Amino acid sequence: MSVKAKKHLGQHFLTDELIAQQIADSLVGTNYKNVLEIGPGMGVLTKYLLKKDYTTHVIEIDTESVEYLKAHYLNLADRIISKDFLKINISDFFGDEQLAIIGNFPYNISSQIVFKTLENRHQIPEFSGMFQKEVALRIAEKEGSKVYGILSVLTQAFYNVEYLFTVPPTVFNPPPKVDSGVIRLVRKENFTLPVDEKLFYKVVKTAFQQRRKTLRNSLKTLNLSDSLREDSIFAKRPEQLSVQEFINLTSKIENDAI
């Protein structure tokens, strides 16, 4: 018995045992007892996670995969969540306990998985997984690059990001048309965003929606005062600003509104 990959779910099953083991080994933290694997499929990564000291849980929307896992991983059966990760409330399953996120993520929802992780960062100290290489590089990229954007800034504001390794299409069934990349996020210790979070998100997203324009033009909709818009930072384009500079910019806008 095997599970047929479903295109509408973005399934590409990893077939390389060594890479599966490398992904399982990429989690390095010790301050959590639970790990949640998203989209385990037929369990190629799961089997290595089950050998670890922490308690492995999996969440899988594909009912065929759920049945396969129940049949082949008997010791996992009561920790299979047959739901959509993007729609669950994490605290319903884990209370206020800390947990790590891991997986070979479906490419069509991988960015949304990161955004959900950011929303629940108080509970997720570590995150490791496989993305389309382009997305993985974007999350890890620093300022000054054309691929540096919203996902880069928001993720790096709260997590230290490390690009670990590249994975070729040939180790998947069916093979995707692009390379994949594995990244690790480790939550910054004792970090509190020193500005209003909603405003920070709004500033970053608004700036990058017109990334070729200077901030003076792209942030016009925020109704900034003329004196603030004369600040030298507004002559820059969003890709030129570091995460800390975006925090500083938000602080200036916050004070401008007072």
N, C-alpha and C positions, 0 to 999 in steps of 0.2 A: 504493500500500500504506500502510495506517495500522494502528495498534494499537487494539484495542477496550479501553476502560477496564473493569477488573474490580473489582466491588464488594468482593469478599472480600479484595482487596489494598489497599483504600482508595484506589484510583487516581482522581485528578482531574487531568487533563493541563492544564498552563498553556498558554494560547494567545496571550498578549500578549507580543510581542517586547520591548517597552520594559521591562516589568517583569522579564522574564528577564535582560535586560542589567543592570538595576539590582541584581538579586541577585548576578549575576556580579561586578559592580563593588564589592560590599559587602565583599569580602575586602580587607584593607588591609595585612596583615603581609608581612614580607620574610624572615623567618627559617625558611622552609620551601621545599622544592622541589616537593613533591607536594600535590595536592588530590584528595580522594575525594568524588565526587558520589554521594549515596544516592538510588536510585530515579529514574534519568534519563528513564524512559519513552521518548518519541520524540526526546529530545535538544534540546528548545527552550532549555534552560539550557546544556546541554553545548556547543553551538556557540559560545557566547560565552566559555566557560571555555577552549576550545581556542585562542582567540586570545591568551590570556595567556602570560606568560613561564614559568610553572610547568608541571609535567607533570600533566595531568589523567587521573585514573583514574575509572571508574564501577563501581558495584556494583548489580546488578539481579537480583531474584529471578524476575521474569516472563520466561519463555523467549521469548514472542512479542516483547517489547520488545528482548531481547538480539539476536534475529535481525534486527530492524529496524535497530538501531544498527550491527551488523556490515555490513549492506548499504549504509547511508547515511553512515557515518563510518569510512571505510577506514583512516584514520590513527589510529583509536582501537582497532581490533580486538584488538590484543594487550594492551590495558589494560582490558578488560571483565571484571569478576569476576562470574560467574553464580552468586551465592550470596546467602544471607540475612545482611545486615550484623549482625544481633543474635547470630548464631551463629558468626561467624568470629573467629579470633584475629588481630588487626591485625598483629602482628609476623610472622605467617606470610607476609604479602604485602609488608610495608614494612620488615622488620627492625627496627632501632631508629631509623629516620629519622623526622623530624618531618613531620606532614602536617596540612592543614586539612580540615575537613569542611564540606560544603555540600549543599544540596538543597531541593527542594519535597517535604517529608516526608509520607508517608502519615499521616493524622491518628491512625489507630488504633495506631500504634507510636511516635509522635513523642516521648512522654515517655521511653520505653524507650531511644530513640536518645540522648537527653540523659544518662540514667544511664550508658549504655555509654561515652559521651564522658568523663564524670567518672571512670570507672574507668580510662580510658586517657589521662588528662589530661597525663601526663608526655610523651606523644607528640603531643598535639593542642593547639598554641598558639592556634589560632583556629577558629571555628565560625560558620557563617552559614546561616540557612535559614528556610523558611516553615512556619508552624504554623497550627493553628486559632487565631484571634485571642485567644480566651480563655486558651489555654495559653501563648501568647507573652507576654501581659500578666502572667500569673502568674509566669513565670520572671523577668521584669524587675521585678516589684513590690517595693516596700520595706515595712518593718514598719509596722503600723498599719492595714493594709488587710485586708478580709475575704478577698481572693483570695491574699494572701501565705501561703505554706505550705511544705511539705517541699521541693518543686522549687525554690522561690525561694531558700531558705536554703542548700541544698546546692550549687546552681549558683553563687550569688554568693560562696560561701566561697572558690572557686578561680578564678572568672572575673569580669571586669568585663562587665556585661550592658547592652546598649543596644537599646531597641525602635526600629526604623528606620522602618517605614511599614506602613500597612494596605492590604490588597488585597481588592477586592470579589469576590463569587462569579461575576460575569458574565464574568470572564476565564479561566474554566476550562471544560473539557469532560470529563465533565458538571459543571455548576456545583454546588458544595457548598451546603448550606443555611445556612452561616455565613460571616462575614468571615474573612479570613486575616490574619496578621501576620508580618512578617519581623524577626528579631532577630539580633544579632551578639554572640558571646562572644569575649573576648580574655583569654587566660590571664594571671593576675597574675604578674608577674616575681619570681623568686627567693622565691616564697611557699611556706612549709612550715607545715602545720597544726600548731600547738603542743600539740595534745592527741591522744590515741589516736583514730585515724580511725573505727574500728568503734564505739567508744563515742559519738563525736560523731554519727554516723549514727543510732545507737540513740536517743540523747536527742532529736534533732530529730523522728524518726519517731514515737516514743512520745508526745511532747508534742502533736503535731498530730493524732494519732488521736482525741484528745478535746479538740479545740481550744477548746471553750466553757468548759472547766474551767481553774482555775488550775493552775500547774505543781505546786503542793503536792499536788493530787489526781491530776493526769494522770500524774505520775512516781512514784506510789506503788509501782509494780511494780519499781522499781530498788532498793528496800530501803535508802533513804537514812536516815542518822542523824537523830534528832529535832533535834539542834542545827543541822544543815545545813538542815533544812526550815524553820527559823525565819528563815533569811536572807530579806531583803525581796524578792529576785528571785523567790521561789517564790509570792509573792502575785500575780504577773502571769500573764496568759494568753500562750500561745505567740506569737500574732500581734503582741504588743507588743514582742517582743525583736528587736533587730537581729542581723545575722549575728555581729558581734563579741560581743554579749551571749550568744549561744548557745555560742560558743567559751569564753567566761568561765565560763558555767554548767557546761559539760562539764569544765573544769579543776577547778572546785569539787567536782564529783561524783567525779572521778578521785582527788583528794586525800582525799576523804572515805572512800574505799575502802582507803586505805593503813593 
